[in-house]
């Protein structure tokens, strides 16, 4: 169909879907953690090797195409998930660091350093505005640093 046709409708993207009123209680978050460990940890472990291979393949493809891949540690509510998820988190982080070192690409891990609190998370992974501001502020600094490193500043 013609892209200018009025029959095509794309719904607007709403970036900030979560509000402070959506933040789950600490007990509800602990319940999510218990459920994840009990029901999803085995699936995580079974899929891990394949997912790690896919990440390595994606990095290789990016490098082949002349891109500058960066591996970034995503937000997680450390105050709730520690120590229960320390082992899988450390395994993943160590593998990401090794992949980054092997391919001489950046590994950016700043979640523990930006002052995220449990109240910045709706659940264990999704940020409300207060957390988005903290995370995006640091992600922007990293992005600018890397753009300068790769001479992508436009001037």
PALUMBA-326234 format. One line per 3 residues: their letters; for each residue y, x, z of N, C-alpha, C. Coordinates in steps of 0.2 Angstrom, whole numbers. Layout:
REM residues N
A = Y:X:Z:Y:X:Z:Y:X:Z ~ ... .
END
This chain:
REM residues 155
XXX = -6:4:0:0:0:0:6:4:0 ~ 12:1:-2:18:4:-2:21:6:5 ~ 22:12:6:24:14:13:31:10:15 .
XXX = 35:8:10:41:5:12:40:-3:13 ~ 34:-5:12:32:-12:12:34:-15:20 ~ 36:-20:20:38:-23:27:31:-26:30 .
XXX = 26:-26:26:19:-28:29:16:-23:34 ~ 19:-16:33:16:-11:38:20:-11:44 ~ 17:-11:50:20:-11:56:17:-6:61 .
XXX = 21:-1:63:19:4:68:22:2:74 ~ 18:1:79:20:-1:86:24:5:89 ~ 29:4:93:33:10:95:29:14:100 .
XXX = 30:20:101:27:25:105:31:25:112 ~ 27:23:117:31:23:124:28:29:128 ~ 32:34:128:30:40:131:28:40:139 .
XXX = 33:36:143:32:36:150:29:30:152 ~ 22:29:151:19:23:153:18:21:160 ~ 18:27:164:17:26:171:24:27:175 .
XXX = 24:23:181:29:23:185:27:25:192 ~ 31:26:197:29:28:204:25:22:207 ~ 27:16:205:23:10:208:15:10:205 .
XXX = 14:14:200:7:15:198:3:20:201 ~ 6:24:205:3:29:209:-3:27:214 ~ -9:29:213:-14:27:217:-14:30:224 .
XXX = -16:26:229:-16:29:236:-21:35:236 ~ -20:39:241:-24:45:242:-31:44:242 ~ -33:38:246:-40:36:247:-43:34:240 .
XXX = -39:30:236:-41:28:229:-42:35:225 ~ -38:40:225:-39:46:221:-45:50:224 ~ -46:50:230:-52:53:233:-59:49:230 .
XXX = -58:43:230:-64:39:227:-65:40:220 ~ -60:41:216:-60:43:209:-64:50:209 ~ -62:55:213:-65:61:213:-72:61:215 .
XXX = -74:57:220:-81:56:222:-85:53:216 ~ -82:48:213:-86:45:207:-87:50:201 ~ -81:54:200:-82:59:195:-87:64:196 .
XXX = -87:67:202:-93:71:204:-100:68:204 ~ -100:62:206:-107:59:206:-109:57:199 ~ -105:54:195:-107:51:189:-105:55:182 .
XXX = -100:60:183:-98:63:177:-99:70:176 ~ -100:73:182:-101:81:183:-107:83:178 ~ -112:79:178:-118:81:174:-116:81:167 .
XXX = -113:76:165:-111:75:158:-106:81:156 ~ -101:82:160:-97:88:159:-101:94:158 ~ -106:96:163:-110:102:162:-114:102:156 .
XXX = -117:96:154:-121:96:148:-116:97:141 ~ -110:95:141:-106:95:135:-102:102:135 ~ -102:105:141:-98:111:142:-98:116:136 .
XXX = -104:118:135:-106:124:130:-103:122:123 ~ -105:116:121:-102:113:115:-95:113:114 ~ -92:110:120:-84:110:120:-81:117:120 .
XXX = -84:121:123:-81:128:123:-82:131:116 ~ -87:130:113:-88:132:106:-83:129:101 ~ -82:122:102:-77:119:98:-70:122:99 .
XXX = -68:123:106:-62:126:107:-61:133:104 ~ -66:137:104:-66:144:101:-66:143:93 ~ -69:138:90:-69:137:83:-62:134:81 .
XXX = -59:130:85:-52:128:84:-47:134:84 ~ -48:138:89:-43:144:89:-44:148:83 ~ -50:150:81:-52:153:75:-49:150:69 .
XXX = -49:144:68:-46:140:63:-39:141:63 ~ -36:140:68:-28:141:69:-26:148:67 ~ -30:153:69:-28:160:67:-29:161:60 .
XXX = -35:159:57:-36:159:50:-30:156:46 ~ -27:151:48:-22:147:44:-15:150:46 ~ -15:156:50:-8:159:52:-4:155:57 .
XXX = -8:151:61:-4:148:67:-4:152:73 ~ -1:151:78:-1:154:84:-3:150:90 ~ -10:149:90:-13:145:96:-11:148:103 .
XXX = -10:143:107:-9:144:114:-14:140:118 ~ -17:143:123:-21:138:127:-17:137:134 ~ -17:131:135:-12:128:141:-17:125:146 .
XXX = -16:126:152:-20:123:157:-16:116:159 ~ -19:111:158:-16:104:159:-16:102:166 ~ -11:98:168:-10:96:175:-16:92:178 .
XXX = -17:94:184:-23:91:188:-20:90:195 ~ -22:85:199:-19:84:206:-24:89:210 ~ -21:95:211:-25:100:215:-26:98:222 .
XXX = -21:95:225:-21:93:232:-27:88:233 ~ -30:85:228:-35:80:229:-42:84:226 ~ -42:87:221:-48:89:218:-51:96:221 .
XXX = -47:99:225:-49:105:228:-52:104:234 ~ -58:106:236:-62:111:233:-67:108:228 ~ -68:102:228:-74:99:225:-74:101:217 .
XXX = -69:102:214:-69:104:207:-67:111:206 ~ -67:115:211:-65:122:210:-70:126:205 ~ -76:124:206:-81:128:202:-80:126:195 .
XXX = -80:120:192:-79:119:185:-72:121:183 ~ -67:120:187:-61:122:185:-60:130:184 ~ -63:134:189:-63:141:188:-68:143:182 .
XXX = -73:140:181:-77:141:175:-73:140:169 ~ -70:135:168:-66:133:162:-60:138:161 ~ -57:140:167:-51:144:167:-53:151:165 .
XXX = -59:153:168:-61:160:166:-63:160:158 ~ -66:155:156:-68:155:149:-62:155:144 ~ -57:151:146:-51:151:143:-47:158:143 .
XXX = -47:161:148:-44:168:149:-48:172:144 ~ -54:172:144:-58:177:140:-57:175:133 ~ -57:169:131:-56:167:124:-49:170:122 .
XXX = -44:169:126:-37:171:125:-37:178:124 ~ -40:182:128:-40:189:128:-44:192:122 ~ -49:189:120:-53:191:114:-49:190:108 .
XXX = -45:184:107:-41:183:101:-34:185:102 ~ -32:188:107:-25:191:109:-20:185:108 ~ -22:179:111:-18:174:111:-16:172:118 .
XXX = -10:169:119:-8:167:126:-12:162:130 ~ -13:163:136:-16:158:141:-11:157:146 ~ -9:150:146:-4:148:150:-6:144:156 .
XXX = -6:146:162:-8:142:168:-3:142:173 ~ 1:137:174:6:137:178:6:131:183 ~ 1:127:182:0:120:186:1:121:194 .
XXX = -2:127:196:-1:128:204:5:131:206 ~ 10:133:201:16:136:203:22:131:202 ~ 21:125:200:27:121:198:29:116:203 .
XXX = 25:116:209:27:111:214:25:104:213 ~ 19:103:209:17:96:209:14:94:215 ~ 15:87:217:13:84:223:8:79:221 .
XXX = 4:76:225:0:71:223:4:65:221 ~ 9:63:224:14:58:222:16:59:215 ~ 16:64:212:18:66:205:12:63:200 .
XXX = 6:61:202:1:59:198:-1:52:199 ~ -2:48:194:-5:41:195:-12:42:198 ~ -16:46:195:-23:47:197:-24:54:198 .
XXX = -29:57:195:-30:64:196:-27:68:190 ~ -25:65:185:-23:69:179:-17:67:176 ~ -15:61:177:-9:58:173:-3:58:177 .
XXX = 2:61:174:9:61:178:13:55:177 ~ 17:54:183:22:49:183:29:54:181 ~ 34:51:180:40:54:178:42:60:182 .
XXX = 41:60:189:43:66:193:39:72:191 ~ 32:71:190:28:76:188:29:78:181 ~ 30:73:176:32:75:169:38:80:169 .
XXX = 43:79:173:49:83:173:47:90:175 ~ 43:91:180:41:97:183:37:101:177 ~ 32:97:175:27:100:170:31:102:163 .
XXX = 35:97:161:38:98:154:43:104:155 ~ 47:104:161:52:109:161:48:116:160 ~ 43:117:164:39:124:163:36:125:156 .
XXX = 34:119:153:31:120:147:36:122:142 ~ 42:119:142:48:120:138:49:128:138 ~ 50:130:145:51:138:146:46:142:142 .
XXX = 40:140:143:34:144:140:35:143:132 ~ 36:137:130:37:136:122:43:141:120 ~ 48:141:123:54:145:121:52:152:121 .
XXX = 49:155:126:47:162:127:42:163:121 ~ 37:159:119:33:160:114:36:160:107 ~ 41:155:106:44:155:100:48:161:98 .
XXX = 51:164:104:54:171:103:49:176:101 ~ 44:176:105:38:181:104:36:181:96 ~ 35:175:94:33:175:87:39:174:82 .
XXX = 45:175:84:51:175:79:51:168:76 ~ 51:163:80:51:156:77:57:153:80 ~ 63:156:81:68:153:84:73:150:79 .
XX = 72:151:73:76:149:67:82:153:66 ~ 83:158:69:89:162:67:89:169:71 .
END
